[in-house]
Protein backbone atom coordinates (compact mmCIF):
# COMPACT_ATOMS: atom_id res chain seq x y z
CA UNK A 1 0.00 0.00 0.00
CA UNK A 2 1.00 3.64 -0.37
CA UNK A 3 3.09 5.09 2.44
CA UNK A 4 0.78 7.74 3.90
CA UNK A 5 3.83 9.87 4.78
CA UNK A 6 5.23 9.81 1.24
CA UNK A 7 5.14 13.16 -0.57
CA UNK A 8 5.39 12.75 -4.36
CA UNK A 9 6.15 16.42 -5.09
CA UNK A 10 9.96 16.25 -5.23
CA UNK A 11 10.06 13.09 -7.32
CA UNK A 12 7.44 14.59 -9.63
CA UNK A 13 9.57 17.71 -10.16
CA UNK A 14 12.65 15.62 -10.96
CA UNK A 15 10.81 13.50 -13.51
CA UNK A 16 9.15 16.52 -15.12
CA UNK A 17 12.52 18.20 -15.56
CA UNK A 18 14.02 15.04 -17.07
CA UNK A 19 11.11 14.88 -19.49
CA UNK A 20 11.55 18.51 -20.56
CA UNK A 21 15.32 18.39 -21.03
CA UNK A 22 15.67 14.78 -22.28
CA UNK A 23 18.54 14.44 -19.80
CA UNK A 24 18.33 10.94 -18.37
CA UNK A 25 18.50 10.37 -14.61
CA UNK A 26 20.71 7.74 -13.02
CA UNK A 27 18.20 7.50 -10.16
CA UNK A 28 15.96 9.60 -7.98
CA UNK A 29 17.69 10.81 -4.79
CA UNK A 30 17.07 8.41 -1.89
CA UNK A 31 15.19 11.02 0.15
CA UNK A 32 12.53 11.55 -2.58
CA UNK A 33 12.47 8.07 -4.10
CA UNK A 34 9.22 6.02 -3.87
CA UNK A 35 9.74 2.98 -1.67
CA UNK A 36 6.79 0.90 -2.89
CA UNK A 37 5.07 0.36 -6.22
CA UNK A 38 1.98 2.14 -4.87
CA UNK A 39 4.17 5.13 -3.96
CA UNK A 40 5.47 4.98 -7.52
CA UNK A 41 1.91 5.04 -8.86
CA UNK A 42 1.24 8.11 -6.72
CA UNK A 43 4.17 9.90 -8.38
CA UNK A 44 2.95 8.70 -11.79
CA UNK A 45 -0.47 10.23 -11.09
CA UNK A 46 0.98 13.58 -10.03
CA UNK A 47 3.33 13.74 -13.05
CA UNK A 48 0.39 13.05 -15.37
CA UNK A 49 -1.79 15.64 -13.64
CA UNK A 50 0.97 18.23 -13.98
CA UNK A 51 1.16 17.49 -17.71
CA UNK A 52 -2.44 18.63 -18.13
CA UNK A 53 -3.58 15.82 -20.45
CA UNK A 54 -6.38 13.40 -19.70
CA UNK A 55 -5.69 9.69 -19.41
CA UNK A 56 -7.22 7.91 -22.42
CA UNK A 57 -5.82 4.45 -21.84
CA UNK A 58 -3.14 2.33 -20.21
CA UNK A 59 -0.20 0.07 -20.93
CA UNK A 60 0.52 -3.20 -19.17
CA UNK A 61 4.16 -4.19 -18.76
CA UNK A 62 5.71 -7.46 -17.66
CA UNK A 63 2.47 -9.47 -17.55
CA UNK A 64 3.80 -12.64 -19.14
CA UNK A 65 2.39 -15.90 -17.76
CA UNK A 66 5.65 -16.50 -15.87
CA UNK A 67 5.49 -13.08 -14.26
CA UNK A 68 1.79 -13.42 -13.44
CA UNK A 69 2.55 -16.69 -11.66
CA UNK A 70 5.18 -14.96 -9.52
CA UNK A 71 8.12 -16.86 -11.01
CA UNK A 72 10.13 -13.68 -11.71
CA UNK A 73 11.48 -11.12 -9.22
CA UNK A 74 9.53 -8.32 -10.93
CA UNK A 75 5.78 -7.78 -10.85
CA UNK A 76 3.62 -6.50 -13.73
CA UNK A 77 3.19 -2.73 -13.85
CA UNK A 78 0.66 -0.34 -15.41
CA UNK A 79 1.34 2.99 -17.11
CA UNK A 80 -1.04 5.59 -18.53
CA UNK A 81 -1.60 6.67 -22.14
CA UNK A 82 -2.28 10.34 -22.98
CA UNK A 83 -3.73 11.75 -26.24
CA UNK A 84 -0.53 13.36 -27.55
CA UNK A 85 1.23 9.98 -27.42
CA UNK A 86 -1.53 7.95 -29.08
CA UNK A 87 -0.80 7.86 -32.81
CA UNK A 88 -2.08 6.04 -35.88
CA UNK A 89 -0.09 3.64 -38.01
CA UNK A 90 2.05 5.41 -40.60
CA UNK A 91 2.57 8.47 -38.40
CA UNK A 92 5.89 10.21 -37.86
CA UNK A 93 7.39 10.51 -34.38
CA UNK A 94 10.22 12.96 -33.68
CA UNK A 95 12.83 11.76 -31.20
CA UNK A 96 15.85 13.36 -29.57
CA UNK A 97 19.10 12.64 -31.40
CA UNK A 98 20.89 9.65 -29.90
CA UNK A 99 18.11 8.92 -27.41
CA UNK A 100 17.53 5.16 -27.35
CA UNK A 101 13.99 3.94 -27.81
CA UNK A 102 12.71 0.47 -27.01
CA UNK A 103 10.21 -1.03 -29.46
CA UNK A 104 7.63 -3.71 -28.69
CA UNK A 105 5.02 -5.36 -30.91
CA UNK A 106 1.78 -5.73 -28.99
CA UNK A 107 -1.96 -6.39 -29.10
CA UNK A 108 -4.19 -3.58 -27.83
CA UNK A 109 -7.92 -3.30 -27.18
CA UNK A 110 -10.48 -0.52 -26.92
CA UNK A 111 -13.57 -0.56 -24.72
CA UNK A 112 -17.12 -0.27 -26.06
CA UNK A 113 -18.46 1.20 -22.83
CA UNK A 114 -17.37 2.56 -19.51
CA UNK A 115 -16.74 -0.06 -16.85
CA UNK A 116 -15.92 -0.16 -13.14
CA UNK A 117 -13.66 -3.17 -12.48
CA UNK A 118 -14.52 -3.13 -8.76
CA UNK A 119 -18.20 -3.63 -9.61
CA UNK A 120 -18.22 -6.17 -12.43
CA UNK A 121 -16.05 -8.98 -13.80
CA UNK A 122 -14.29 -8.66 -17.13
CA UNK A 123 -16.31 -9.81 -20.13
CA UNK A 124 -14.97 -10.01 -23.69
CA UNK A 125 -18.15 -8.24 -24.83
CA UNK A 126 -16.82 -5.05 -23.20
CA UNK A 127 -14.13 -4.89 -25.89
CA UNK A 128 -15.18 -3.46 -29.25
CA UNK A 129 -11.84 -3.67 -31.04
CA UNK A 130 -8.65 -5.73 -30.84
CA UNK A 131 -5.77 -4.35 -32.90
CA UNK A 132 -2.06 -4.60 -33.59
CA UNK A 133 0.16 -1.96 -32.02
CA UNK A 134 3.71 -0.81 -31.45
CA UNK A 135 4.65 0.52 -28.05
CA UNK A 136 7.57 2.93 -27.95
CA UNK A 137 9.29 2.91 -24.56
CA UNK A 138 11.61 5.69 -23.44
CA UNK A 139 12.39 5.87 -19.77
CA UNK A 140 13.61 9.01 -18.06
CA UNK A 141 16.28 6.82 -16.44
CA UNK A 142 19.60 5.69 -17.89
CA UNK A 143 18.79 2.11 -16.85
CA UNK A 144 15.10 1.59 -16.11
CA UNK A 145 15.74 -1.89 -14.71
CA UNK A 146 18.44 -0.77 -12.29
CA UNK A 147 16.32 1.89 -10.55
CA UNK A 148 13.76 -0.59 -9.23
CA UNK A 149 10.07 -1.03 -9.84
CA UNK A 150 8.75 1.80 -7.63
CA UNK A 151 10.80 4.35 -9.59
CA UNK A 152 9.88 2.76 -12.91
CA UNK A 153 6.18 2.95 -11.96
CA UNK A 154 6.74 6.64 -11.12
CA UNK A 155 8.24 7.07 -14.59
CA UNK A 156 4.90 5.96 -16.11
CA UNK A 157 6.56 2.59 -16.81
CA UNK A 158 8.63 4.24 -19.52
CA UNK A 159 5.65 4.90 -21.78
CA UNK A 160 6.49 7.18 -24.72
CA UNK A 161 4.00 6.43 -27.50
CA UNK A 162 1.49 3.87 -28.73
CA UNK A 163 1.03 3.31 -32.45
CA UNK A 164 -2.41 1.87 -33.27
CA UNK A 165 -2.75 -0.38 -36.31
CA UNK A 166 -5.36 -2.53 -37.97
CA UNK A 167 -7.75 -5.00 -36.42
CA UNK A 168 -6.48 -8.45 -35.48
CA UNK A 169 -8.63 -11.38 -36.61
CA UNK A 170 -9.28 -13.30 -33.41
CA UNK A 171 -10.55 -16.31 -35.33
CA UNK A 172 -7.05 -16.73 -36.76
CA UNK A 173 -4.86 -15.65 -33.86
CA UNK A 174 -6.51 -16.69 -30.60
CA UNK A 175 -4.73 -17.18 -28.26
CA UNK A 176 -2.41 -14.82 -30.15
CA UNK A 177 0.18 -17.41 -31.08
CA UNK A 178 0.75 -16.33 -34.69
CA UNK A 179 4.33 -15.33 -35.59
CA UNK A 180 5.21 -11.73 -34.75
CA UNK A 181 8.23 -9.69 -35.76
CA UNK A 182 9.65 -6.18 -35.52
CA UNK A 183 11.54 -4.60 -38.41
CA UNK A 184 13.69 -1.48 -38.58
CA UNK A 185 14.55 -0.16 -42.04
CA UNK A 186 13.32 -3.50 -43.39
CA UNK A 187 15.70 -5.53 -41.24
CA UNK A 188 14.21 -7.99 -38.74
CA UNK A 189 15.38 -6.87 -35.30
CA UNK A 190 13.04 -8.87 -33.03
CA UNK A 191 10.89 -11.98 -33.32
CA UNK A 192 8.17 -13.67 -31.28
CA UNK A 193 8.67 -14.46 -27.64
CA UNK A 194 7.88 -18.08 -26.95
CA UNK A 195 5.96 -20.07 -24.37
CA UNK A 196 5.31 -18.49 -21.00
CA UNK A 197 7.56 -15.52 -21.78
CA UNK A 198 5.04 -14.29 -24.36
CA UNK A 199 2.15 -12.11 -23.23
CA UNK A 200 -1.33 -13.59 -23.44
CA UNK A 201 -3.40 -10.42 -23.93
CA UNK A 202 -6.55 -11.42 -22.08
CA UNK A 203 -4.55 -12.82 -19.15
CA UNK A 204 -2.76 -9.46 -18.96
CA UNK A 205 -6.14 -7.71 -18.99
CA UNK A 206 -7.24 -9.87 -16.08
CA UNK A 207 -4.25 -8.56 -14.09
CA UNK A 208 -5.14 -4.96 -14.96
CA UNK A 209 -8.73 -5.66 -13.94
CA UNK A 210 -7.73 -6.84 -10.48
CA UNK A 211 -5.35 -3.92 -10.01
CA UNK A 212 -7.95 -1.36 -11.05
CA UNK A 213 -10.51 -2.96 -8.75
CA UNK A 214 -8.01 -2.68 -5.89
CA UNK A 215 -7.13 0.93 -6.71
CA UNK A 216 -10.68 2.08 -7.51
CA UNK A 217 -9.89 3.08 -11.11
CA UNK A 218 -12.64 3.16 -13.74
CA UNK A 219 -12.23 2.53 -17.48
CA UNK A 220 -14.09 5.04 -19.70
CA UNK A 221 -15.75 4.23 -22.99
CA UNK A 222 -13.19 4.27 -25.81
CA UNK A 223 -10.20 3.70 -23.53
CA UNK A 224 -7.27 1.95 -25.22
CA UNK A 225 -5.23 -0.65 -23.35
CA UNK A 226 -2.11 -2.25 -24.77
CA UNK A 227 -1.47 -5.57 -23.15
CA UNK A 228 2.28 -6.16 -23.29
CA UNK A 229 4.96 -7.25 -25.68
CA UNK A 230 4.80 -10.25 -28.00
CA UNK A 231 8.39 -9.74 -29.18
CA UNK A 232 11.67 -9.39 -27.33
CA UNK A 233 12.03 -5.65 -26.57
CA UNK A 234 14.65 -4.11 -28.85
CA UNK A 235 16.42 -0.74 -28.82
CA UNK A 236 16.97 1.65 -31.74
CA UNK A 237 18.82 4.96 -31.64
CA UNK A 238 18.34 6.65 -35.00
CA UNK A 239 15.74 7.66 -37.56
CA UNK A 240 14.09 5.13 -39.82
CA UNK A 241 11.02 3.08 -40.63
CA UNK A 242 9.68 0.80 -37.89
CA UNK A 243 7.27 -1.97 -38.81
CA UNK A 244 5.61 -4.59 -36.63
CA UNK A 245 3.83 -7.60 -38.08
CA UNK A 246 1.23 -9.01 -35.70
CA UNK A 247 -1.15 -11.78 -36.73
CA UNK A 248 -0.87 -10.83 -40.40
CA UNK A 249 -1.40 -7.11 -39.67
CA UNK A 250 1.38 -4.60 -40.38
CA UNK A 251 1.87 -1.47 -38.27
CA UNK A 252 4.37 1.16 -39.43
CA UNK A 253 5.97 4.15 -37.72
CA UNK A 254 8.45 6.69 -39.09
CA UNK A 255 11.10 7.93 -36.65
CA UNK A 256 12.80 11.28 -37.31
CA UNK A 257 15.32 13.26 -35.25
CA UNK A 258 14.62 16.64 -33.72
C-alpha positions in Angstrom: 0.0 0.0 0.0 1.0 3.6 -0.4 3.1 5.1 2.4 0.8 7.7 3.9 3.8 9.9 4.8 5.2 9.8 1.2 5.1 13.2 -0.6 5.4 12.8 -4.4 6.2 16.4 -5.1 10.0 16.3 -5.2 10.1 13.1 -7.3 7.4 14.6 -9.6 9.6 17.7 -10.2 12.6 15.6 -11.0 10.8 13.5 -13.5 9.1 16.5 -15.1 12.5 18.2 -15.6 14.0 15.0 -17.1 11.1 14.9 -19.5 11.5 18.5 -20.6 15.3 18.4 -21.0 15.7 14.8 -22.3 18.5 14.4 -19.8 18.3 10.9 -18.4 18.5 10.4 -14.6 20.7 7.7 -13.0 18.2 7.5 -10.2 16.0 9.6 -8.0 17.7 10.8 -4.8 17.1 8.4 -1.9 15.2 11.0 0.1 12.5 11.5 -2.6 12.5 8.1 -4.1 9.2 6.0 -3.9 9.7 3.0 -1.7 6.8 0.9 -2.9 5.1 0.4 -6.2 2.0 2.1 -4.9 4.2 5.1 -4.0 5.5 5.0 -7.5 1.9 5.0 -8.9 1.2 8.1 -6.7 4.2 9.9 -8.4 3.0 8.7 -11.8 -0.5 10.2 -11.1 1.0 13.6 -10.0 3.3 13.7 -13.0 0.4 13.0 -15.4 -1.8 15.6 -13.6 1.0 18.2 -14.0 1.2 17.5 -17.7 -2.4 18.6 -18.1 -3.6 15.8 -20.4 -6.4 13.4 -19.7 -5.7 9.7 -19.4 -7.2 7.9 -22.4 -5.8 4.4 -21.8 -3.1 2.3 -20.2 -0.2 0.1 -20.9 0.5 -3.2 -19.2 4.2 -4.2 -18.8 5.7 -7.5 -17.7 2.5 -9.5 -17.6 3.8 -12.6 -19.1 2.4 -15.9 -17.8 5.6 -16.5 -15.9 5.5 -13.1 -14.3 1.8 -13.4 -13.4 2.5 -16.7 -11.7 5.2 -15.0 -9.5 8.1 -16.9 -11.0 10.1 -13.7 -11.7 11.5 -11.1 -9.2 9.5 -8.3 -10.9 5.8 -7.8 -10.8 3.6 -6.5 -13.7 3.2 -2.7 -13.9 0.7 -0.3 -15.4 1.3 3.0 -17.1 -1.0 5.6 -18.5 -1.6 6.7 -22.1 -2.3 10.3 -23.0 -3.7 11.7 -26.2 -0.5 13.4 -27.6 1.2 10.0 -27.4 -1.5 8.0 -29.1 -0.8 7.9 -32.8 -2.1 6.0 -35.9 -0.1 3.6 -38.0 2.1 5.4 -40.6 2.6 8.5 -38.4 5.9 10.2 -37.9 7.4 10.5 -34.4 10.2 13.0 -33.7 12.8 11.8 -31.2 15.9 13.4 -29.6 19.1 12.6 -31.4 20.9 9.7 -29.9 18.1 8.9 -27.4 17.5 5.2 -27.3 14.0 3.9 -27.8 12.7 0.5 -27.0 10.2 -1.0 -29.5 7.6 -3.7 -28.7 5.0 -5.4 -30.9 1.8 -5.7 -29.0 -2.0 -6.4 -29.1 -4.2 -3.6 -27.8 -7.9 -3.3 -27.2 -10.5 -0.5 -26.9 -13.6 -0.6 -24.7 -17.1 -0.3 -26.1 -18.5 1.2 -22.8 -17.4 2.6 -19.5 -16.7 -0.1 -16.8 -15.9 -0.2 -13.1 -13.7 -3.2 -12.5 -14.5 -3.1 -8.8 -18.2 -3.6 -9.6 -18.2 -6.2 -12.4 -16.0 -9.0 -13.8 -14.3 -8.7 -17.1 -16.3 -9.8 -20.1 -15.0 -10.0 -23.7 -18.1 -8.2 -24.8 -16.8 -5.1 -23.2 -14.1 -4.9 -25.9 -15.2 -3.5 -29.2 -11.8 -3.7 -31.0 -8.6 -5.7 -30.8 -5.8 -4.3 -32.9 -2.1 -4.6 -33.6 0.2 -2.0 -32.0 3.7 -0.8 -31.4 4.6 0.5 -28.1 7.6 2.9 -28.0 9.3 2.9 -24.6 11.6 5.7 -23.4 12.4 5.9 -19.8 13.6 9.0 -18.1 16.3 6.8 -16.4 19.6 5.7 -17.9 18.8 2.1 -16.9 15.1 1.6 -16.1 15.7 -1.9 -14.7 18.4 -0.8 -12.3 16.3 1.9 -10.6 13.8 -0.6 -9.2 10.1 -1.0 -9.8 8.8 1.8 -7.6 10.8 4.4 -9.6 9.9 2.8 -12.9 6.2 3.0 -12.0 6.7 6.6 -11.1 8.2 7.1 -14.6 4.9 6.0 -16.1 6.6 2.6 -16.8 8.6 4.2 -19.5 5.6 4.9 -21.8 6.5 7.2 -24.7 4.0 6.4 -27.5 1.5 3.9 -28.7 1.0 3.3 -32.5 -2.4 1.9 -33.3 -2.7 -0.4 -36.3 -5.4 -2.5 -38.0 -7.8 -5.0 -36.4 -6.5 -8.5 -35.5 -8.6 -11.4 -36.6 -9.3 -13.3 -33.4 -10.6 -16.3 -35.3 -7.1 -16.7 -36.8 -4.9 -15.7 -33.9 -6.5 -16.7 -30.6 -4.7 -17.2 -28.3 -2.4 -14.8 -30.2 0.2 -17.4 -31.1 0.7 -16.3 -34.7 4.3 -15.3 -35.6 5.2 -11.7 -34.7 8.2 -9.7 -35.8 9.6 -6.2 -35.5 11.5 -4.6 -38.4 13.7 -1.5 -38.6 14.6 -0.2 -42.0 13.3 -3.5 -43.4 15.7 -5.5 -41.2 14.2 -8.0 -38.7 15.4 -6.9 -35.3 13.0 -8.9 -33.0 10.9 -12.0 -33.3 8.2 -13.7 -31.3 8.7 -14.5 -27.6 7.9 -18.1 -26.9 6.0 -20.1 -24.4 5.3 -18.5 -21.0 7.6 -15.5 -21.8 5.0 -14.3 -24.4 2.1 -12.1 -23.2 -1.3 -13.6 -23.4 -3.4 -10.4 -23.9 -6.6 -11.4 -22.1 -4.6 -12.8 -19.1 -2.8 -9.5 -19.0 -6.1 -7.7 -19.0 -7.2 -9.9 -16.1 -4.2 -8.6 -14.1 -5.1 -5.0 -15.0 -8.7 -5.7 -13.9 -7.7 -6.8 -10.5 -5.3 -3.9 -10.0 -8.0 -1.4 -11.0 -10.5 -3.0 -8.7 -8.0 -2.7 -5.9 -7.1 0.9 -6.7 -10.7 2.1 -7.5 -9.9 3.1 -11.1 -12.6 3.2 -13.7 -12.2 2.5 -17.5 -14.1 5.0 -19.7 -15.8 4.2 -23.0 -13.2 4.3 -25.8 -10.2 3.7 -23.5 -7.3 2.0 -25.2 -5.2 -0.6 -23.3 -2.1 -2.2 -24.8 -1.5 -5.6 -23.1 2.3 -6.2 -23.3 5.0 -7.2 -25.7 4.8 -10.2 -28.0 8.4 -9.7 -29.2 11.7 -9.4 -27.3 12.0 -5.6 -26.6 14.7 -4.1 -28.8 16.4 -0.7 -28.8 17.0 1.6 -31.7 18.8 5.0 -31.6 18.3 6.7 -35.0 15.7 7.7 -37.6 14.1 5.1 -39.8 11.0 3.1 -40.6 9.7 0.8 -37.9 7.3 -2.0 -38.8 5.6 -4.6 -36.6 3.8 -7.6 -38.1 1.2 -9.0 -35.7 -1.1 -11.8 -36.7 -0.9 -10.8 -40.4 -1.4 -7.1 -39.7 1.4 -4.6 -40.4 1.9 -1.5 -38.3 4.4 1.2 -39.4 6.0 4.2 -37.7 8.4 6.7 -39.1 11.1 7.9 -36.7 12.8 11.3 -37.3 15.3 13.3 -35.2 14.6 16.6 -33.7 
